[in-house]
Amino acid sequence: MPARKFLQGRVKEERVAMEQINEQHPHRGDWLREIVFGLNDGLVTTLVFIMAVSTAAHANLILIVLGEVLAGGISMALGGYLSARTAKEVLDQRIATERFEIKHEPEEERAELRAIYRDKGFSGALLDRVVGHLTANDERWFRAMVHDELGVVEDKHINPWLQGIQIGISFVVGGLIPAIPVILSLPQARWWAYGLTALTALVLGAIKARYTHKGAVRAGLEFLAVVTIGTLAGVGLSFLLHG
């Protein structure tokens, strides 16, 4: 009973903490990595490409840039899908292994769980009660191993296709932003492209700051630095290609 009350208290404290976090951040940001990754890659890749081929004839340049954006979006979508599918398969295998080991190697798994909770500061009779309570039920034991050994906080359903589509669409959206000056035939289009990309990078930094410990200014400047490096790389490639 003491162990059960202790665990119930811990669960209640964690639930309260998560509610407080959710109040501060209504969106947990699970989708943020894919969106930011796709947008940033689309921005930088297209900007570098524009800088490198900006001396091409205007009509050809529009087709070339749009082709690069669409091809990059498809490539990123497929790459994101394969990456997410691989991660899901690896995690599923590790979870299945835990269930197998609990059934066929219970003493080793019990020793692993004991070591985990000993590292958390439990000892003596309290450690014995906690481990005994968790291992008294196979399903509870399994959830404890998945949570404490594998670090899976919750049963998250990974959808590889959804993640791939998120990355692909984000790449296309990000790639179209620096392409706007080219499509509109603005004078000095590549510098307009840099300005729009830099502004978008600052906005992305501010969005990212909502879900990290970094301030909006610092996060925005980090994105801006990446964009600027990409611009310089594109200019350098342009000189090499047309020198």
N, C-alpha and C positions, 0 to 999 in steps of 0.2 A: 503493500500500500504506500509506504513512504516514497518508493521509487516511482510508482505510478503518479502520485501527486506532484513529485518533482518534475517529471517529464511533462505532465499536463501544464504545469506552471511555465515551463520553458516554451512550450508550444504557444501558450497564450501570449507570452511576452513577444515572441517572434511575430505572431499575428498582429499585435498592436503596432509593432515597429513597422511592419510592411504596410499597414493601413496609413501610418503617418507618412511613409515615403510616397505612397500612392496619392495622398492628398497634395503633397508638394509637386509630384510629377504624375499627372493623370495618365500619361502614356509612359509605359515602362521603358520604351526605347528599344524593344527587341528587334524592331524592323530597321533601326537606325543604321546599323553597320552595313547592311546591304544597300540601302538607299544612298548613304554618304559615299560608300565605295564606288557605286556605279556613277553617281553624279560627278565626283571628283575625277574619276578616270576619264569620263566623257569630256569634261571640261579641259583637262590638261592634254589628253591625247589629241583632241581636235585642235586646240590652240597651237600645240607644237606642229601639227600637220599644216595648219594655215600659214604659220610663220615660215615653214620650209618650202611650200609650193606657191607662195603668194605671187610669184612673178609669172605664173601661168596665165594664159588668156582668160578673161573673166568668165566667158560662157563655159569653158572647160573647167575652170576652178570651182564653179558652183556644183557641177556634176561630180567632180572629184571629191569635194568636201562632203556632200550629201552621201555619196557612196561609202566614204570612210566612216561616217557616223552610223549608217545602217549596218554595214558589215561589222563594225565594232560592237554594235548593240547585240547582234545575233551571236557573235563570238562570246561576249560577256555573259549573255543569258545561258548559253550552253556550258560555259566554264563554271558559272555559279551553280547550275543544276548538278554538274558532276561533283563539284566540291561539297555541296550540301548532301548529296546522296552518299558520298564516301564517308562523310562525318556521321551520318545517320547509321550506316551499316556498321561502322566501327563501334559506335555506342551501343547499338543493338546486340552486337556480339559480346561486348564486355558485360552487358546486363544479363544476357543469357548465361554467360560463364559464372556469374555470381549465383544465379539460381541453381545451376548444376553443382557448384561447389558446396552450397549450403546443404544440398541433399546427399552428396556423396563424400564430402570432406568436412563434416560439421565441426570437428575439433579444431582444424586449422582456421576455419572461418571464425569460430568463437574466439580463438586466440587473437586473430586480426582485429576483431571488434573490441576486444579487451584492450589491445594496444592503442587503438584509436582513442578510446575514452580515457585511457590513462594519460595520453598526451594532452587531452583536454583538461586535465587537472583532477580527474576522479581517482580515488584510491580506497583501499581497504574494503570495509563492508559495503559502503555506498557503491563502489565500483562493481562489486559482486551482485548487488541487487539490480543495478541498472542493466548490466549485461544479462543477468538472468531473466529480467523482465522482457528485454528485447528479443532474446532467443527462445522464449517460451512459445512463441507463435511464429511459424515459418514465414508467413507473409509479412509480419512486422519485422522479422529478422532481415528478410530480403530488402524491404524498403530502407531499413537502417544502413545496410551495406551499400546500397545504391547511392544513398544520400551522403554517407560519411566517407566511404572509400572512393567512389567514382565522382563525387561532387555534383551529382545531378540533384538540384534543389527541388525541382518539380517535374511532373510528367509532361514534358514539352513535346508536342507533336511537330516534328520537323517535316516540312513539305518541300522537297527539293525543287519541284516545278515552280512553286510559288516564289521561292527565293531566287531561282534563276530568272524568272520573269521580272521580279523587282529590280534585280541588278541590270538586266538588259534594257528595260524601259528607262531606268535612271540614267544609264549611259547615253541613250538617245537624247533624252531631255537635256542632260548636261552638255552633250556634243552640239546640240542645236543652238545653245546660247552664244558661243563664240562664232558660230556660223551666220548669225543674223546679219552682221555688217557686210559679209560677203554676198548674201542673198539680196540685200537691199542696195548693193553697189555703192556703199558709202566710201568717200575718199579716205585714204589711209586705213583701209579696212582692217588690217592686221592689228593696228594699235587700238582701234575701236573694239576689236575682239579681245584684246588684252584687258581693256577697261571693264567690259562686261563680265569677263571671267573673274577678274579681281573682285568686283563688287559681289558677284555670286559667291565667291570663296569666303568673303567676310560674313555674308548671311549664313552660309553653311556652318561657319565657325560659331556663330551665335546660337544656332540651333543645337549644335553638338554640345555646347556649354551647358545646356539645360540638363543633360544626362551624364555629365562628368564633373569632376572636381575643378576643372580648369575654368578660368574666367572667360567671358565672351571675347574680350579683346585679345587675349593670348591665343585662344583657339582660332580666332579669325586670322590673326597674323601668321599662324602656322600654315593655314590653308593658303594664304597669300604668298608666303615664301615658296611653297611648292609650285604655285602658278608662275611666279616670277622665274624660278629655276627652269621650268618648262619653256617659258618664253625665250630665255637666253639660249636654251638648247636648240629651240626651233630656229632662231636667228643664226646660230652657228651652223646648223645643218643647211640652211639656205645658202650661206656663203660657200660651204663645201660642195653643194650640188651645182651651183651656178657660177662658181669661181673660175 
